[in-house]
Amino acid sequence: MMRWRITIYGRVQGVFYRKSTQQKARQLGLVGWVMNRPDGSVLAEIQGTEELLQEMVDWCWQGPPACDVIKIEKTEVPVEPSEAFEIRI
């Protein structure tokens, strides 16, 4: 079990990026959260197996149809008790 913090840059706000991320994470059985940041990026913490985390990051490059991702930063963070994948405000 691992937990990654990922920051997604580009046109990722106002394009249903958070909701799509939540749906994909739930589909993969991941837990964590996603939120918009004031600088226009999206921040997420995702937790699961390394294979599933990488699949999620690969999906984040594509995201929903209206987005345009230009950069993703990823760091490993400590695993936390989580039961769901939520959208934070």
C-alpha positions in Angstrom: 0.0 0.0 0.0 1.3 3.4 -1.0 0.0 7.0 -1.1 1.0 9.6 -3.7 0.4 13.3 -3.7 0.0 14.5 -7.3 -0.4 18.0 -8.6 -1.9 18.4 -12.1 -1.1 21.6 -14.1 -2.8 23.0 -17.2 -6.4 23.6 -18.0 -7.8 21.4 -15.3 -10.4 23.6 -13.5 -13.9 24.2 -14.8 -13.7 21.0 -17.0 -15.1 18.4 -14.5 -11.5 17.3 -13.7 -12.2 16.6 -9.9 -15.4 14.7 -10.5 -13.8 12.6 -13.3 -10.8 11.9 -11.1 -13.1 10.8 -8.3 -15.0 8.5 -10.7 -11.8 6.9 -12.0 -10.3 6.5 -8.5 -13.4 4.8 -7.3 -13.4 2.6 -10.4 -9.9 1.5 -9.6 -10.7 1.0 -5.9 -8.4 3.8 -4.7 -9.0 6.0 -1.7 -8.0 9.6 -1.0 -9.1 13.0 -2.2 -8.9 15.7 -4.9 -9.2 19.5 -4.8 -8.7 22.6 -6.8 -5.8 24.9 -5.8 -5.9 28.7 -6.0 -3.1 28.7 -8.6 -5.4 26.8 -11.1 -3.9 23.4 -10.6 -5.6 20.3 -9.1 -4.1 18.5 -6.1 -4.9 14.9 -5.2 -3.8 12.3 -2.8 -4.3 8.7 -4.0 -3.7 5.5 -2.1 -3.6 1.9 -3.2 -1.1 -0.5 -4.8 1.8 1.0 -6.8 0.3 -0.6 -10.0 -3.1 1.1 -9.5 -1.5 4.4 -8.5 0.5 4.4 -11.7 -2.6 3.6 -13.7 -4.4 6.5 -12.1 -1.5 8.9 -12.9 -1.5 7.7 -16.5 -5.2 8.5 -16.6 -4.6 11.9 -15.1 -2.5 12.9 -18.2 -5.7 12.3 -20.3 -8.4 13.3 -17.8 -11.8 14.4 -19.0 -12.3 15.5 -22.6 -12.1 19.3 -22.1 -8.9 19.4 -20.0 -5.3 20.1 -21.3 -2.7 18.7 -18.9 0.8 20.1 -19.3 2.6 18.8 -16.2 2.1 16.4 -13.3 4.3 16.4 -10.2 4.2 13.3 -8.0 5.6 12.6 -4.5 5.2 9.7 -2.1 3.5 10.6 1.2 2.7 8.5 4.3 -0.3 6.1 4.0 -3.3 7.4 5.9 -6.5 5.7 7.1 -9.1 6.3 4.3 -12.3 4.6 3.3 -13.4 6.5 0.2 -12.3 9.0 -2.5 -13.7 12.4 -1.9 -13.8 15.8 -3.5 -12.5 18.5 -1.2 -13.4 22.2 -1.4 
